Amino acid sequence: MTLQEYLNSYLTKEEQQKIDYINVSNKNLTSLENDGNLINLEQLWFSNNKLTTLKGIELIPNLEQISIYNNPLEDISDLKKLKNLEWIW
């Protein structure tokens, strides 16, 4: 399941645009794929999932903190696209 699929099952597009923090750890998510609705998201906890890449993270432009530990990541180069990123766990 992608991040967007998970969010759509709980939040409307308008609600997604308002959130600034979300914890989706331990949800067996496989992708950060999203529709670009997370325009105000500053903190993302995504630990203990099944991410292999961070593709789609560039659509979360205001992200300042991300927790991605315990994912089978093969490539983290997409983190360079985040200009506001201050903290990675």
Beta strands, then each sheet from edge to edge (+ up, - down):
strand 1: 21-23
strand 2: 43-45
strand 3: 65-67
strand 4: 87-88
sheet 1: 1+ 2+ 3+ 4+
end
